[in-house]
Amino acid sequence: MTTEEVPMQDLESAVAVVGMSGRFPGAPDLESYWANLRDGVCSLSTFTEKELLADGADAAELRNPAYVAAQGRLPDADRFEADLFGFSRTEAAALDPQHRVLLETAWAALEDAGHAPLNAPSRTGVYVGGSPTEHALAAGTDPALAASIGALQVRILTDREFLAPWISYRLGLDGPSMTVQTACSTSLTAVHLAVQALLLGECDTALAGGVAIGSVRKQGYVHYQGGIFSPDGRCRPFDEKAAGTVPGSGVGLLVLRRLEDALADGDPVRAVIRGTAVTNDGSGKVGFTAPGVDQQTAAITEAWAAAGLEPSAAQYVETHGTGTELGDRIELEAASAAFAGGDGTGTGTGVGIGIGSVKSNIGHADAAAGAAALIKTILMLENATLAPTVDVTSPVPALRESPLRLVTEAEEWPDRAGLPRLAGVTSVGIGGTNVHVVVQEAPERPARPDTPAHPLVLPLSARTETQLAALADRLARRLREADAPSLADAAHTLRTGRVAMPVRGYVVAAGAREAADKLTALAAGRRDSTTDPRGEAWLSGEEVTWPALDGDVRRVSLPAYPFAGESHGALTLRRPTAPEGATETPALPQPSPTPVPSPENELEATVAELVIEALDLNGAADLEQTYFEAGGDSLTAVHLAGRLRDELGIDVPIQLFLEPITLKDMTNRIVEMKQNGDTDGALDALLSEFEAES
């Protein structure tokens, strides 16, 4: 559908989802996430006592009969490709796993939208939120860590309030950057704020979503009668046996643009957000943590009013659906009132509006729960399939008197005359913040011819040979799928929507099938026998200006960069002495002391050691680069200057770190300052200011 084919009133208030990325329990990417949802897979993990003890669990707690060894766990949440984002090993180890995973997810989401993450559109905003983490709590109470890298550095590397700014800083995004917190409804509130910012013109593109990684360890929880957690490690929303939820982890981000802009620029529109609304229960509920009926209903009706639609037009609603008796009962009452008169078809057949909850699959992902729900709904729209709510055997009787029905088996999502497929997504936060989003299927894009006028070069790059092979294999599989993009669109996206990296390859092909076969060969280490001058220049590491492709090319969704970072661990609040039979949980990895060759005097050796430690260098040989070449920044400079003053009595002017001299020369200059008695009285004031802020 072109801009001209969309009613103007829809363009003015609609926002396109042009990219998505996420990781959830049992699903390292959205392809596997959809497969699990479609097939009704419960991805909650159950752990053995040996596994829990090995990850630092308290043996006495495990003996509690109420302990439930289950969790919606995100594997490999401690891994991070730090070099790609400009972090040293020391910084990466201190950086909260939530920050690490969210940065990589932001990169992948922008790639899914067809944009190079380091060359994203101007005026791109960031609206995200996260959960409390064990790592951040442990870091904030670790005096040794503060002494090592500085209290302020600890805070900005671990605190949730810096989730959005880190993305903006490392990816060069210059739109509004806001960390959002509304408890369990955080990520859907972030989407609402991003949509409003786009419609108000505060930004032209937005990243929105959330992350929740409370701990990277395998762990369960203690069930309390009357509490919110399930007694058996399973979540059964709207089932007669529902008795609670299960803690989960996850991360989800969406790239949003105004629909009119997305269509005009040839963006890969995956769905359309027609309306959003946020309310709060105020005092109209039985307690602070309890949900309320009236304002949940209001959030739904206001969102559909913003969309210019009646709630009865919905075919499906992805609910908050925690599986708690009180929460489900109130949400069902609120949704039944809002969607009264709806039958899910718009034809009056009385089938009922389908409902479901992804928490039955992955648990309650806290600050990322709304993003998990919205992404699930978009995947259902794209595949015209309603995914089942799992582990439900007996839906609550109240559904019989409701316009709603619980979807318990995968079923086709039928289209209908005169109306597109429409759904609602609800998220509810402890404290009363309710959010509802109205989502519509994407406008249909006309099929594109697969055969270009002449063979095209498809360039690929990665940081290692292994990653290049993985990327080639993923791209080959994508081009073999029934809905594969045209070769010209794929080539355009690879040329303009990816960051050039040092390990490179390319294939030359005249059709998607040929390209797929050559990419499979490339993944196996066999280079394409057909060469191209620009391809060879690309291969040699040159910056290539690719010629414009024939016709009206557009961005398409292609496999994202295959991250392969090492483990950087995570801090823990567990006792340093593990229970009998358990393996002690490792603390934050610290770089091993680096031997420094004996210099002419002890002072020079001491200064060199401080510089090497502060910049996480490998040894004295690294002192031949400048401060900024070694990865230094202003905060590290202030911290290093503070240590030189406190430990050696040397007042070093900050300007010294900015000079284009080697670290070896800088070290010699610092030694000379000590010997000559030079001082910089302004430094004390600067350090005091930073210490006060921390």
Secondary structure as UniProt FT lines:
FT   HELIX           3..5
FT   HELIX           8..13
FT   STRAND          15..24
FT   TURN            25..26
FT   HELIX           30..38
FT   TURN            39..40
FT   STRAND          45..46
FT   HELIX           49..54
FT   TURN            55..56
FT   HELIX           59..62
FT   TURN            65..66
FT   STRAND          67..68
FT   STRAND          70..72
FT   TURN            75..78
FT   STRAND          79..80
FT   HELIX           82..85
FT   HELIX           89..94
FT   HELIX           97..112
FT   TURN            113..114
FT   HELIX           117..119
FT   STRAND          124..130
FT   HELIX           134..140
FT   HELIX           143..149
FT   HELIX           151..158
FT   HELIX           160..162
FT   HELIX           163..171
FT   STRAND          177..179
FT   HELIX           183..185
FT   HELIX           186..200
FT   STRAND          205..212
FT   STRAND          221..222
FT   TURN            225..226
FT   TURN            237..238
FT   TURN            240..241
FT   STRAND          247..248
FT   STRAND          250..258
FT   HELIX           259..264
FT   TURN            265..266
FT   STRAND          271..280
FT   TURN            282..283
FT   TURN            288..289
FT   HELIX           293..306
FT   TURN            307..308
FT   HELIX           311..313
FT   STRAND          316..318
FT   HELIX           325..338
FT   TURN            339..341
FT   STRAND          353..356
FT   HELIX           359..362
FT   HELIX           366..368
FT   HELIX           369..383
FT   STRAND          385..386
FT   HELIX           397..401
FT   STRAND          404..406
FT   STRAND          411..412
FT   TURN            417..418
FT   STRAND          422..428
FT   TURN            430..431
FT   STRAND          433..441
FT   STRAND          456..462
FT   HELIX           465..480
FT   TURN            482..483
FT   HELIX           487..496
FT   STRAND          503..509
FT   HELIX           512..523
FT   TURN            524..525
FT   HELIX           533..539
FT   TURN            540..541
FT   STRAND          566..567
FT   TURN            580..581
FT   HELIX           602..615
FT   HELIX           620..624
FT   TURN            627..631
FT   HELIX           634..648
FT   HELIX           655..658
FT   HELIX           663..676
FT   HELIX           682..693
//
